Amino acid sequence: MTTASAHSGDRDAIAKVIDTYIGGGISGKSSDMRPAFHPTATIHGYLGPDLIAGPIQGLFDWIDENGPSSELTYEIANIDIFETVATARLECQNWGGHGFTDMFTLLKTDGGWKIVSKIFYLHPEE
């Protein structure tokens, strides 16, 4: 397999991980997005002046508390891969009425690609 085709397969696999993450946002069920994350994943970012930082369970709790975002749309702005590590940037609109930029680091594990960290930016209200 050439590097280009390997990256193509990895890119598709990472896109599926991101689809799993987004699916949980749309459904409002953390159980739908949990498979996208490594068990030790972390989250960091600001919700207004409040820093959110810690284990990914904080995101799962927020998803379960806030419910579905059926109008959620997104675009994968970038995926960068090097062997068994990758980064991805997402632009999300209408997530509970908000816009977010999410950046992920991913690790290729025996179970496939998993998000190991998420940082996010909450766009100001327009």
N, C-alpha and C positions, 0 to 999 in steps of 0.2 A: 504494500500500500504506500502510495506517495505521501509526502507531507501535506500537500494540498488536499488530497482526498481524506487524509486522516483529520485534518482541521475541519473539513466540511462535515464529516460525521460528528466530530466533537461540537461544532457550532450548532448542528441540529439538535444534539442531545442537550446542550445548554439552553437552547430555545425552549425545549420541552420542560426543563426544570423551571424556567421563568413562567411558562404557561401554567404549571402546577401552582406556583406562587400566586399568580393573578387569579386563577380559579378560586382560590380560597378567599381572596378579596371580594370577588363577585358574589360568592355564596355566603360570605360572612361566617364561614366555619374554618377555624384554624386546623381542624383535622384534614381539610382538603388541601391545605398548603404545607402542612408539616413534612410530608415526604420530600419536599424540595430542599430541606435544611439538614445539615449535619447536626447531631444531637448537642454538640458543644458550640453551636453558632451563637453569634452575638449581634446586637443591634445598637446603633448610635445615631443620634440626630436631635434636632431641636423641634419641639412642638411649641411655637411661640417662644417665650423666654425660657422654657423648661427643657433641660437636657434629659433626653431619654438615653440611658446607657446600661447595658447589662446583657444577661442571657436572652436568647431569642424568645423565651417564654413570655417576656413582656409584650412582644408583638402578637403572639398567639392570644394572650389575654385581651389585648386591645381589639383584635378582630372579633373575638367572641362577644365582647361587650357592645361593639358598635354595629354589628349586623351586616347584612348584605350591601354591596355597592353595585347594584345591577347596571348602572350607567358607566361603570369604569371602562376606560379605554387606555391603551398603552402602545408605545412604540419602543422596540429595542434599538437604542441609538448606537450602541457599540458592543462588540464582543472581541476581546483580545485574549488569545490562547498561547501559552507556552508549555508544551509537554503536558504536565499534570496539574497546572494551575491556570486560572483564567480570571478575567474581570469582565463585568458586564454593566452597562448603564442603561437605565430604563427611564422613560418619560411617561408619567401616568397622569391622566386627567379624570376628574369626577370621582375620585376615591373619597366617598363621603362628602362630596361637594368641594374637595380640595385637589390641588395639583401637587404632585411630588416628583422629585428626581431621586431615584434609587440607584445606588451603586453597590454591586455585589463583588465579593471575592469568592471564587469557587475552587474546589479541590476535586480531582478525579480520584475516587476511591474504588474499592472492590465493588461497591454497590452503584457505581456510576458517578456522575457529577453531582456534587452537593454544595449548596451555599454555606460557607463557613462564617461570613460576616456580611452584614447589611448596614450601610450608612445611608441616610436620607436627608433631603432638603425639602422643607415645606414651603411652597411658593406663596408669596403674599397674596391676600385676597385682592381681586381686581375691582 
